Amino acid sequence: MSINLYGNIGKFNYKFSDIDLFELAKTQDNKHVKFRDTEAGKYMPEIKVNISPEGLKALHGTKLNGSYDIKAEEEKLKFYSEHQPIEPFRNTFSRIINEGVEKLRTDDPGRVIGISEKENILISGFKNIVNEISAGHDAGTRLRFIHDDRSEDGYRKLTKQEELSILQEEFDSFVSDRFGNNHLKNSEEDIKALNDFQKFKQNLGISSNKPYVQEKISNDSVNRLMKLSREYIEKGSAI
């Protein structure tokens, strides 16, 4: 079962804007525009006020109708940016296999892609994810959270080891479903149904004689993949 992860997306971390909105609001077509030059201020007598920049900010943030506290809004934006839903690892593994197989077929259209190629694609993708997690946490640029009702804001930040444990758990689950006995049984039933339908079309003269063949998966595929994945994490991505 996948655990919902939240955090900054890849390298696109939240960063406060360098744009001065107040300065932009005072310019138009690269020229400063004064209120008295506008249609609304053309006939209004000039009013002089004396207020410090700090006072103006306080007034804008707390006193004016319809205004809001800019600092509070920035903090809210930062919080939401750090609590974006992340693609589950199971989905990532499925995408890695599909994209890897498609690339092999594109590079060599006549190549027969077997289970060993898919295993290599998957374990290579797993190692890349481990490296990404480790490098991000070590550099302090990777933020991942899970729900925690005991925390003040409902989330708890994950350590590198916690995220790697979640990765391993979801990898084991995916491998069992994709290469295990249940998959083989379901695949056998699917192949039988497809071939029965193929025979039906052949009787109508609208199908070839080529039958569907079940993908051959060795009994130790699951254990081999789990072992390789654990060794890679335990050795600190050194293999």
Rosetta constraint file for C-alpha pairs under 8 A:
AtomPair CA 1 CA 170 HARMONIC 7.08 0.50
AtomPair CA 1 CA 173 HARMONIC 7.42 0.50
AtomPair CA 2 CA 88 HARMONIC 6.40 0.50
AtomPair CA 2 CA 89 HARMONIC 7.51 0.50
AtomPair CA 2 CA 90 HARMONIC 7.07 0.50
AtomPair CA 2 CA 170 HARMONIC 6.31 0.50
AtomPair CA 3 CA 88 HARMONIC 7.28 0.50
AtomPair CA 3 CA 146 HARMONIC 7.87 0.50
AtomPair CA 3 CA 166 HARMONIC 7.39 0.50
AtomPair CA 4 CA 85 HARMONIC 7.22 0.50
AtomPair CA 4 CA 86 HARMONIC 7.28 0.50
AtomPair CA 4 CA 88 HARMONIC 6.80 0.50
AtomPair CA 4 CA 146 HARMONIC 6.50 0.50
AtomPair CA 4 CA 147 HARMONIC 7.96 0.50
AtomPair CA 5 CA 85 HARMONIC 6.06 0.50
AtomPair CA 5 CA 86 HARMONIC 5.40 0.50
AtomPair CA 5 CA 87 HARMONIC 7.73 0.50
AtomPair CA 5 CA 88 HARMONIC 7.24 0.50
AtomPair CA 5 CA 144 HARMONIC 6.39 0.50
AtomPair CA 5 CA 145 HARMONIC 5.73 0.50
AtomPair CA 5 CA 146 HARMONIC 5.34 0.50
AtomPair CA 6 CA 82 HARMONIC 7.15 0.50
AtomPair CA 6 CA 83 HARMONIC 4.81 0.50
AtomPair CA 6 CA 84 HARMONIC 5.04 0.50
AtomPair CA 6 CA 85 HARMONIC 4.53 0.50
AtomPair CA 6 CA 86 HARMONIC 5.31 0.50
AtomPair CA 6 CA 144 HARMONIC 5.44 0.50
AtomPair CA 6 CA 145 HARMONIC 4.89 0.50
AtomPair CA 6 CA 146 HARMONIC 6.20 0.50
AtomPair CA 7 CA 81 HARMONIC 7.39 0.50
AtomPair CA 7 CA 82 HARMONIC 4.66 0.50
AtomPair CA 7 CA 83 HARMONIC 4.69 0.50
AtomPair CA 7 CA 84 HARMONIC 5.26 0.50
AtomPair CA 7 CA 85 HARMONIC 6.73 0.50
AtomPair CA 7 CA 86 HARMONIC 6.67 0.50
AtomPair CA 7 CA 142 HARMONIC 7.75 0.50
AtomPair CA 7 CA 143 HARMONIC 5.16 0.50
AtomPair CA 7 CA 144 HARMONIC 4.40 0.50
AtomPair CA 7 CA 145 HARMONIC 5.88 0.50
AtomPair CA 8 CA 12 HARMONIC 6.82 0.50
AtomPair CA 8 CA 13 HARMONIC 5.64 0.50
AtomPair CA 8 CA 14 HARMONIC 7.51 0.50
AtomPair CA 8 CA 81 HARMONIC 6.22 0.50
AtomPair CA 8 CA 82 HARMONIC 4.78 0.50
AtomPair CA 8 CA 83 HARMONIC 6.77 0.50
AtomPair CA 8 CA 84 HARMONIC 6.43 0.50
AtomPair CA 8 CA 142 HARMONIC 6.96 0.50
AtomPair CA 8 CA 143 HARMONIC 5.85 0.50
AtomPair CA 8 CA 144 HARMONIC 7.14 0.50
AtomPair CA 9 CA 13 HARMONIC 6.81 0.50
AtomPair CA 9 CA 84 HARMONIC 7.42 0.50
AtomPair CA 9 CA 86 HARMONIC 7.36 0.50
AtomPair CA 10 CA 142 HARMONIC 7.60 0.50
AtomPair CA 11 CA 141 HARMONIC 7.83 0.50
AtomPair CA 13 CA 81 HARMONIC 7.66 0.50
AtomPair CA 13 CA 82 HARMONIC 7.85 0.50
AtomPair CA 13 CA 141 HARMONIC 7.81 0.50
AtomPair CA 14 CA 78 HARMONIC 6.16 0.50
AtomPair CA 14 CA 81 HARMONIC 6.13 0.50
AtomPair CA 14 CA 82 HARMONIC 7.40 0.50
AtomPair CA 15 CA 78 HARMONIC 7.96 0.50
AtomPair CA 16 CA 74 HARMONIC 7.50 0.50
AtomPair CA 20 CA 24 HARMONIC 6.36 0.50
AtomPair CA 21 CA 25 HARMONIC 6.05 0.50
AtomPair CA 22 CA 26 HARMONIC 6.59 0.50
AtomPair CA 23 CA 27 HARMONIC 6.79 0.50
AtomPair CA 24 CA 28 HARMONIC 7.85 0.50
AtomPair CA 26 CA 32 HARMONIC 5.91 0.50
AtomPair CA 26 CA 33 HARMONIC 6.00 0.50
AtomPair CA 26 CA 34 HARMONIC 7.60 0.50
AtomPair CA 27 CA 31 HARMONIC 5.45 0.50
AtomPair CA 27 CA 32 HARMONIC 4.56 0.50
AtomPair CA 27 CA 33 HARMONIC 5.84 0.50
AtomPair CA 28 CA 32 HARMONIC 6.29 0.50
AtomPair CA 28 CA 33 HARMONIC 6.49 0.50
AtomPair CA 33 CA 37 HARMONIC 6.79 0.50
AtomPair CA 33 CA 38 HARMONIC 7.82 0.50
AtomPair CA 34 CA 38 HARMONIC 7.05 0.50
AtomPair CA 35 CA 40 HARMONIC 7.64 0.50
AtomPair CA 35 CA 41 HARMONIC 5.44 0.50
AtomPair CA 35 CA 42 HARMONIC 7.86 0.50
AtomPair CA 36 CA 40 HARMONIC 7.62 0.50
AtomPair CA 36 CA 41 HARMONIC 4.31 0.50
AtomPair CA 36 CA 42 HARMONIC 5.06 0.50
AtomPair CA 36 CA 43 HARMONIC 7.72 0.50
AtomPair CA 36 CA 44 HARMONIC 7.26 0.50
AtomPair CA 36 CA 46 HARMONIC 7.75 0.50
AtomPair CA 37 CA 41 HARMONIC 6.38 0.50
AtomPair CA 37 CA 42 HARMONIC 5.87 0.50
AtomPair CA 38 CA 42 HARMONIC 5.93 0.50
AtomPair CA 40 CA 44 HARMONIC 7.68 0.50
AtomPair CA 51 CA 55 HARMONIC 6.06 0.50
AtomPair CA 51 CA 56 HARMONIC 6.40 0.50
AtomPair CA 52 CA 56 HARMONIC 6.18 0.50
AtomPair CA 53 CA 57 HARMONIC 6.24 0.50
AtomPair CA 54 CA 58 HARMONIC 6.22 0.50
AtomPair CA 55 CA 59 HARMONIC 5.99 0.50
AtomPair CA 56 CA 60 HARMONIC 6.00 0.50
AtomPair CA 57 CA 61 HARMONIC 5.98 0.50
AtomPair CA 58 CA 62 HARMONIC 5.99 0.50
AtomPair CA 58 CA 63 HARMONIC 7.51 0.50
AtomPair CA 59 CA 63 HARMONIC 4.97 0.50
AtomPair CA 59 CA 64 HARMONIC 6.48 0.50
AtomPair CA 60 CA 64 HARMONIC 5.67 0.50
AtomPair CA 60 CA 67 HARMONIC 6.28 0.50
AtomPair CA 60 CA 68 HARMONIC 7.29 0.50
AtomPair CA 60 CA 69 HARMONIC 7.66 0.50
AtomPair CA 61 CA 67 HARMONIC 6.08 0.50
AtomPair CA 61 CA 68 HARMONIC 5.04 0.50
AtomPair CA 61 CA 69 HARMONIC 4.28 0.50
AtomPair CA 61 CA 70 HARMONIC 6.59 0.50
AtomPair CA 62 CA 67 HARMONIC 7.15 0.50
AtomPair CA 62 CA 68 HARMONIC 6.70 0.50
AtomPair CA 62 CA 69 HARMONIC 6.59 0.50
AtomPair CA 63 CA 67 HARMONIC 7.58 0.50
AtomPair CA 68 CA 73 HARMONIC 7.69 0.50
AtomPair CA 69 CA 73 HARMONIC 6.30 0.50
AtomPair CA 70 CA 74 HARMONIC 6.17 0.50
AtomPair CA 71 CA 75 HARMONIC 6.28 0.50
AtomPair CA 72 CA 76 HARMONIC 6.15 0.50
AtomPair CA 73 CA 77 HARMONIC 6.11 0.50
AtomPair CA 74 CA 78 HARMONIC 6.14 0.50
AtomPair CA 75 CA 79 HARMONIC 6.18 0.50
AtomPair CA 76 CA 80 HARMONIC 6.30 0.50
AtomPair CA 77 CA 81 HARMONIC 6.06 0.50
AtomPair CA 78 CA 82 HARMONIC 6.30 0.50
AtomPair CA 79 CA 83 HARMONIC 6.36 0.50
AtomPair CA 80 CA 84 HARMONIC 6.52 0.50
AtomPair CA 82 CA 143 HARMONIC 7.00 0.50
AtomPair CA 82 CA 144 HARMONIC 7.93 0.50
AtomPair CA 83 CA 144 HARMONIC 7.96 0.50
AtomPair CA 83 CA 145 HARMONIC 7.08 0.50
AtomPair CA 87 CA 91 HARMONIC 6.68 0.50
AtomPair CA 87 CA 92 HARMONIC 6.90 0.50
AtomPair CA 88 CA 92 HARMONIC 6.50 0.50
AtomPair CA 89 CA 93 HARMONIC 6.19 0.50
AtomPair CA 89 CA 167 HARMONIC 6.51 0.50
AtomPair CA 89 CA 170 HARMONIC 6.37 0.50
AtomPair CA 89 CA 171 HARMONIC 7.39 0.50
AtomPair CA 90 CA 94 HARMONIC 6.36 0.50
AtomPair CA 90 CA 170 HARMONIC 6.02 0.50
AtomPair CA 90 CA 171 HARMONIC 6.81 0.50
AtomPair CA 90 CA 174 HARMONIC 6.02 0.50
AtomPair CA 91 CA 95 HARMONIC 6.19 0.50
AtomPair CA 92 CA 96 HARMONIC 6.08 0.50
AtomPair CA 93 CA 97 HARMONIC 6.39 0.50
AtomPair CA 93 CA 122 HARMONIC 6.73 0.50
AtomPair CA 93 CA 125 HARMONIC 7.40 0.50
AtomPair CA 93 CA 126 HARMONIC 7.62 0.50
AtomPair CA 93 CA 171 HARMONIC 7.66 0.50
AtomPair CA 93 CA 174 HARMONIC 7.61 0.50
AtomPair CA 94 CA 98 HARMONIC 6.31 0.50
AtomPair CA 95 CA 99 HARMONIC 5.95 0.50
AtomPair CA 96 CA 100 HARMONIC 5.88 0.50
AtomPair CA 96 CA 121 HARMONIC 7.18 0.50
AtomPair CA 96 CA 122 HARMONIC 6.55 0.50
AtomPair CA 96 CA 125 HARMONIC 6.42 0.50
AtomPair CA 97 CA 101 HARMONIC 6.02 0.50
AtomPair CA 97 CA 118 HARMONIC 6.33 0.50
AtomPair CA 97 CA 121 HARMONIC 6.15 0.50
AtomPair CA 97 CA 122 HARMONIC 5.94 0.50
AtomPair CA 98 CA 102 HARMONIC 6.14 0.50
AtomPair CA 99 CA 103 HARMONIC 6.16 0.50
AtomPair CA 100 CA 104 HARMONIC 6.39 0.50
AtomPair CA 100 CA 118 HARMONIC 7.79 0.50
AtomPair CA 100 CA 121 HARMONIC 6.11 0.50
AtomPair CA 101 CA 105 HARMONIC 6.28 0.50
AtomPair CA 101 CA 113 HARMONIC 7.38 0.50
AtomPair CA 101 CA 118 HARMONIC 7.06 0.50
AtomPair CA 101 CA 121 HARMONIC 7.93 0.50
AtomPair CA 102 CA 106 HARMONIC 6.14 0.50
AtomPair CA 103 CA 107 HARMONIC 6.07 0.50
AtomPair CA 104 CA 108 HARMONIC 5.98 0.50
AtomPair CA 104 CA 109 HARMONIC 7.68 0.50
AtomPair CA 104 CA 111 HARMONIC 7.72 0.50
AtomPair CA 104 CA 113 HARMONIC 7.80 0.50
AtomPair CA 105 CA 109 HARMONIC 4.77 0.50
AtomPair CA 105 CA 110 HARMONIC 7.38 0.50
AtomPair CA 105 CA 111 HARMONIC 6.66 0.50
AtomPair CA 105 CA 113 HARMONIC 7.94 0.50
AtomPair CA 113 CA 117 HARMONIC 6.22 0.50
AtomPair CA 113 CA 118 HARMONIC 7.61 0.50
AtomPair CA 114 CA 118 HARMONIC 6.74 0.50
AtomPair CA 114 CA 215 HARMONIC 7.57 0.50
AtomPair CA 114 CA 216 HARMONIC 7.80 0.50
AtomPair CA 115 CA 119 HARMONIC 6.14 0.50
AtomPair CA 115 CA 215 HARMONIC 7.38 0.50
AtomPair CA 115 CA 216 HARMONIC 6.93 0.50
AtomPair CA 115 CA 217 HARMONIC 6.27 0.50
AtomPair CA 116 CA 120 HARMONIC 6.22 0.50
AtomPair CA 117 CA 121 HARMONIC 6.21 0.50
AtomPair CA 118 CA 122 HARMONIC 6.12 0.50
AtomPair CA 119 CA 123 HARMONIC 6.11 0.50
AtomPair CA 119 CA 225 HARMONIC 7.33 0.50
AtomPair CA 120 CA 124 HARMONIC 5.96 0.50
AtomPair CA 121 CA 125 HARMONIC 6.18 0.50
AtomPair CA 122 CA 126 HARMONIC 6.15 0.50
AtomPair CA 123 CA 127 HARMONIC 6.25 0.50
AtomPair CA 123 CA 225 HARMONIC 6.98 0.50
AtomPair CA 123 CA 228 HARMONIC 7.58 0.50
AtomPair CA 123 CA 229 HARMONIC 6.94 0.50
AtomPair CA 124 CA 128 HARMONIC 6.39 0.50
AtomPair CA 125 CA 129 HARMONIC 6.39 0.50
AtomPair CA 126 CA 130 HARMONIC 6.31 0.50
AtomPair CA 126 CA 229 HARMONIC 7.24 0.50
AtomPair CA 127 CA 131 HARMONIC 6.17 0.50
AtomPair CA 127 CA 229 HARMONIC 7.55 0.50
AtomPair CA 127 CA 232 HARMONIC 7.14 0.50
AtomPair CA 127 CA 237 HARMONIC 7.37 0.50
AtomPair CA 128 CA 132 HARMONIC 6.16 0.50
AtomPair CA 129 CA 133 HARMONIC 6.13 0.50
AtomPair CA 130 CA 134 HARMONIC 6.10 0.50
AtomPair CA 130 CA 164 HARMONIC 7.04 0.50
AtomPair CA 130 CA 233 HARMONIC 7.17 0.50
AtomPair CA 130 CA 237 HARMONIC 7.29 0.50
AtomPair CA 131 CA 135 HARMONIC 5.95 0.50
AtomPair CA 131 CA 237 HARMONIC 6.71 0.50
AtomPair CA 132 CA 136 HARMONIC 5.97 0.50
AtomPair CA 133 CA 137 HARMONIC 6.18 0.50
AtomPair CA 133 CA 142 HARMONIC 7.40 0.50
AtomPair CA 133 CA 160 HARMONIC 6.93 0.50
AtomPair CA 133 CA 163 HARMONIC 7.69 0.50
AtomPair CA 133 CA 164 HARMONIC 7.43 0.50
AtomPair CA 134 CA 138 HARMONIC 6.00 0.50
AtomPair CA 134 CA 160 HARMONIC 6.53 0.50
AtomPair CA 135 CA 139 HARMONIC 6.06 0.50
AtomPair CA 136 CA 140 HARMONIC 6.02 0.50
AtomPair CA 136 CA 141 HARMONIC 5.22 0.50
AtomPair CA 136 CA 142 HARMONIC 4.63 0.50
AtomPair CA 137 CA 141 HARMONIC 6.28 0.50
AtomPair CA 137 CA 142 HARMONIC 5.24 0.50
AtomPair CA 137 CA 143 HARMONIC 7.62 0.50
AtomPair CA 137 CA 159 HARMONIC 7.64 0.50
AtomPair CA 137 CA 160 HARMONIC 5.87 0.50
AtomPair CA 143 CA 157 HARMONIC 7.04 0.50
AtomPair CA 143 CA 158 HARMONIC 7.53 0.50
AtomPair CA 144 CA 157 HARMONIC 5.80 0.50
AtomPair CA 144 CA 158 HARMONIC 5.56 0.50
AtomPair CA 144 CA 163 HARMONIC 7.79 0.50
AtomPair CA 145 CA 155 HARMONIC 6.03 0.50
AtomPair CA 145 CA 156 HARMONIC 5.27 0.50
AtomPair CA 145 CA 157 HARMONIC 4.38 0.50
AtomPair CA 145 CA 158 HARMONIC 5.48 0.50
AtomPair CA 146 CA 155 HARMONIC 5.53 0.50
AtomPair CA 146 CA 156 HARMONIC 5.52 0.50
AtomPair CA 146 CA 157 HARMONIC 6.72 0.50
AtomPair CA 146 CA 158 HARMONIC 7.16 0.50
AtomPair CA 147 CA 154 HARMONIC 5.75 0.50
AtomPair CA 147 CA 155 HARMONIC 4.44 0.50
AtomPair CA 147 CA 156 HARMONIC 6.24 0.50
AtomPair CA 148 CA 154 HARMONIC 5.11 0.50
AtomPair CA 148 CA 155 HARMONIC 4.85 0.50
AtomPair CA 148 CA 156 HARMONIC 5.67 0.50
AtomPair CA 149 CA 154 HARMONIC 4.93 0.50
AtomPair CA 149 CA 155 HARMONIC 7.11 0.50
AtomPair CA 150 CA 154 HARMONIC 6.82 0.50
AtomPair CA 151 CA 155 HARMONIC 6.09 0.50
AtomPair CA 151 CA 156 HARMONIC 6.56 0.50
AtomPair CA 158 CA 162 HARMONIC 5.87 0.50
AtomPair CA 158 CA 163 HARMONIC 6.24 0.50
AtomPair CA 159 CA 163 HARMONIC 6.35 0.50
AtomPair CA 160 CA 164 HARMONIC 6.17 0.50
AtomPair CA 161 CA 165 HARMONIC 6.08 0.50
AtomPair CA 162 CA 166 HARMONIC 6.36 0.50
AtomPair CA 163 CA 167 HARMONIC 6.15 0.50
AtomPair CA 164 CA 168 HARMONIC 6.14 0.50
AtomPair CA 164 CA 233 HARMONIC 7.78 0.50
AtomPair CA 165 CA 169 HARMONIC 6.15 0.50
AtomPair CA 166 CA 170 HARMONIC 6.19 0.50
AtomPair CA 167 CA 171 HARMONIC 6.04 0.50
AtomPair CA 168 CA 172 HARMONIC 6.12 0.50
AtomPair CA 168 CA 229 HARMONIC 7.44 0.50
AtomPair CA 168 CA 230 HARMONIC 7.46 0.50
AtomPair CA 169 CA 173 HARMONIC 6.31 0.50
AtomPair CA 170 CA 174 HARMONIC 6.03 0.50
AtomPair CA 171 CA 175 HARMONIC 6.02 0.50
AtomPair CA 171 CA 226 HARMONIC 7.84 0.50
AtomPair CA 172 CA 176 HARMONIC 6.12 0.50
AtomPair CA 172 CA 226 HARMONIC 6.24 0.50
AtomPair CA 173 CA 177 HARMONIC 6.27 0.50
AtomPair CA 174 CA 178 HARMONIC 5.91 0.50
AtomPair CA 175 CA 179 HARMONIC 5.59 0.50
AtomPair CA 175 CA 180 HARMONIC 6.99 0.50
AtomPair CA 175 CA 222 HARMONIC 6.02 0.50
AtomPair CA 175 CA 225 HARMONIC 7.47 0.50
AtomPair CA 175 CA 226 HARMONIC 7.76 0.50
AtomPair CA 176 CA 180 HARMONIC 4.56 0.50
AtomPair CA 176 CA 181 HARMONIC 7.78 0.50
AtomPair CA 176 CA 183 HARMONIC 8.00 0.50
AtomPair CA 176 CA 222 HARMONIC 6.13 0.50
AtomPair CA 177 CA 182 HARMONIC 6.68 0.50
AtomPair CA 177 CA 183 HARMONIC 5.83 0.50
AtomPair CA 178 CA 183 HARMONIC 5.83 0.50
AtomPair CA 179 CA 183 HARMONIC 6.03 0.50
AtomPair CA 179 CA 184 HARMONIC 7.14 0.50
AtomPair CA 179 CA 217 HARMONIC 6.79 0.50
AtomPair CA 179 CA 221 HARMONIC 6.73 0.50
AtomPair CA 179 CA 222 HARMONIC 6.07 0.50
AtomPair CA 180 CA 184 HARMONIC 6.44 0.50
AtomPair CA 180 CA 219 HARMONIC 7.85 0.50
AtomPair CA 180 CA 221 HARMONIC 7.93 0.50
AtomPair CA 180 CA 222 HARMONIC 6.29 0.50
AtomPair CA 181 CA 185 HARMONIC 6.16 0.50
AtomPair CA 182 CA 186 HARMONIC 6.16 0.50
AtomPair CA 183 CA 187 HARMONIC 5.83 0.50
AtomPair CA 184 CA 188 HARMONIC 6.03 0.50
AtomPair CA 184 CA 217 HARMONIC 7.83 0.50
AtomPair CA 185 CA 189 HARMONIC 6.41 0.50
AtomPair CA 186 CA 190 HARMONIC 6.17 0.50
AtomPair CA 187 CA 191 HARMONIC 6.07 0.50
AtomPair CA 187 CA 214 HARMONIC 6.84 0.50
AtomPair CA 188 CA 192 HARMONIC 6.20 0.50
AtomPair CA 188 CA 214 HARMONIC 6.50 0.50
AtomPair CA 189 CA 193 HARMONIC 6.25 0.50
AtomPair CA 190 CA 194 HARMONIC 6.19 0.50
AtomPair CA 191 CA 195 HARMONIC 6.12 0.50
AtomPair CA 191 CA 212 HARMONIC 6.22 0.50
AtomPair CA 191 CA 213 HARMONIC 6.86 0.50
AtomPair CA 191 CA 214 HARMONIC 6.25 0.50
AtomPair CA 192 CA 196 HARMONIC 6.13 0.50
AtomPair CA 193 CA 197 HARMONIC 6.26 0.50
AtomPair CA 194 CA 198 HARMONIC 6.06 0.50
AtomPair CA 194 CA 212 HARMONIC 6.99 0.50
AtomPair CA 195 CA 199 HARMONIC 6.18 0.50
AtomPair CA 195 CA 211 HARMONIC 6.07 0.50
AtomPair CA 195 CA 212 HARMONIC 6.11 0.50
AtomPair CA 196 CA 200 HARMONIC 6.37 0.50
AtomPair CA 197 CA 201 HARMONIC 6.33 0.50
AtomPair CA 198 CA 202 HARMONIC 6.15 0.50
AtomPair CA 198 CA 207 HARMONIC 6.66 0.50
AtomPair CA 198 CA 208 HARMONIC 7.98 0.50
AtomPair CA 198 CA 211 HARMONIC 7.35 0.50
AtomPair CA 199 CA 203 HARMONIC 6.26 0.50
AtomPair CA 200 CA 204 HARMONIC 6.70 0.50
AtomPair CA 201 CA 205 HARMONIC 6.21 0.50
AtomPair CA 201 CA 206 HARMONIC 5.41 0.50
AtomPair CA 201 CA 207 HARMONIC 5.34 0.50
AtomPair CA 202 CA 206 HARMONIC 5.74 0.50
AtomPair CA 202 CA 207 HARMONIC 4.88 0.50
AtomPair CA 202 CA 208 HARMONIC 6.75 0.50
AtomPair CA 202 CA 209 HARMONIC 7.23 0.50
AtomPair CA 217 CA 221 HARMONIC 6.87 0.50
AtomPair CA 220 CA 224 HARMONIC 5.96 0.50
AtomPair CA 221 CA 225 HARMONIC 6.18 0.50
AtomPair CA 222 CA 226 HARMONIC 6.22 0.50
AtomPair CA 223 CA 227 HARMONIC 6.02 0.50
AtomPair CA 224 CA 228 HARMONIC 6.21 0.50
AtomPair CA 225 CA 229 HARMONIC 6.16 0.50
AtomPair CA 226 CA 230 HARMONIC 6.20 0.50
AtomPair CA 227 CA 231 HARMONIC 6.14 0.50
AtomPair CA 228 CA 232 HARMONIC 6.24 0.50
AtomPair CA 229 CA 233 HARMONIC 6.54 0.50
AtomPair CA 230 CA 234 HARMONIC 6.02 0.50
AtomPair CA 231 CA 235 HARMONIC 5.97 0.50
AtomPair CA 232 CA 236 HARMONIC 6.43 0.50
AtomPair CA 232 CA 237 HARMONIC 5.13 0.50
AtomPair CA 232 CA 238 HARMONIC 6.97 0.50
AtomPair CA 232 CA 239 HARMONIC 6.22 0.50
AtomPair CA 233 CA 237 HARMONIC 5.75 0.50
AtomPair CA 235 CA 239 HARMONIC 7.01 0.50
